[in-house]
Amino acid sequence: MDAVLRRAERMIAYQNIQFILAHQNDTLEQLTAYLSACTDKLGHVPAKCEVIGGDYIEYRFDSWVNAVRSFFSGRMASAKTRLRLPSGRS
């Protein structure tokens, strides 16, 4: 059992390294979009440990809370844009 757990941990660590290499030049907006996609896939706001690259995202946003706030800020701005009435109407 320990061997299986160690192998799973190594595989996750490898995926995290690959994520960092692939996304090291991403903007915060791009990382927020990735977090949004993860949220849609899981059906809830993920904990850092539920996301490949969670440690890196936490590092880039200075905290996981800031990353989640950025995600919700984007969702709120998007909702406001969709609800905005065309100019000239009230």
C-alpha positions in Angstrom: 0.0 0.0 0.0 2.8 2.4 0.8 4.4 1.8 -2.5 1.1 2.7 -4.3 0.8 5.9 -2.3 4.4 6.9 -3.0 3.9 6.3 -6.7 0.7 8.4 -6.7 2.5 11.2 -4.9 5.3 11.1 -7.4 2.9 11.2 -10.3 1.1 14.3 -8.8 4.4 16.0 -8.1 5.4 15.4 -11.8 2.1 16.8 -13.0 2.6 19.9 -10.8 6.1 20.4 -12.3 4.8 20.1 -15.8 2.0 22.6 -15.0 4.6 25.1 -13.7 6.8 24.7 -16.8 3.8 25.1 -19.1 2.2 28.1 -17.3 5.2 30.0 -15.9 4.6 32.9 -18.2 0.8 33.0 -17.8 -0.9 36.1 -16.7 -3.0 36.2 -13.5 -6.0 36.4 -15.8 -5.0 33.2 -17.5 -4.5 31.4 -14.2 -7.8 32.7 -13.0 -9.4 31.2 -16.2 -7.8 27.9 -15.4 -9.1 28.0 -11.8 -12.5 28.8 -13.3 -12.3 25.7 -15.5 -11.3 23.6 -12.5 -14.3 24.9 -10.6 -16.7 24.2 -13.4 -15.3 20.6 -13.7 -15.5 19.9 -10.0 -18.7 21.6 -9.4 -17.3 23.6 -6.4 -14.5 26.0 -5.7 -11.5 23.7 -5.3 -9.1 23.5 -2.4 -5.5 24.1 -3.4 -4.8 20.3 -3.1 -7.6 19.5 -5.6 -5.9 21.5 -8.4 -2.8 20.5 -10.4 -0.6 23.5 -10.0 -2.4 24.7 -6.8 0.9 25.5 -5.0 2.1 27.5 -8.0 -1.2 29.4 -8.3 -1.0 30.2 -4.6 2.5 31.5 -5.1 1.5 33.7 -8.1 -1.4 35.2 -6.2 0.5 35.4 -2.9 -2.2 33.2 -1.3 -4.9 30.7 -2.2 -7.5 33.1 -0.8 -6.3 35.8 -3.3 -6.6 33.4 -6.2 -10.1 32.4 -5.2 -11.0 36.1 -4.7 -9.7 36.8 -8.2 -11.8 34.0 -9.6 -15.0 35.4 -7.9 -14.2 39.0 -8.9 -14.0 37.8 -12.5 -17.3 36.0 -12.2 -19.0 39.0 -10.6 -17.7 41.3 -13.3 -18.9 38.9 -16.0 -22.3 38.7 -14.4 -22.6 42.5 -14.1 -21.6 42.8 -17.8 -24.4 40.3 -18.8 -26.9 42.1 -16.7 -26.1 45.6 -18.0 -28.9 47.2 -20.0 -28.1 48.7 -23.4 -27.4 52.4 -23.2 -30.4 54.7 -23.4 -32.6 52.2 -21.4 -33.3 52.2 -17.7 
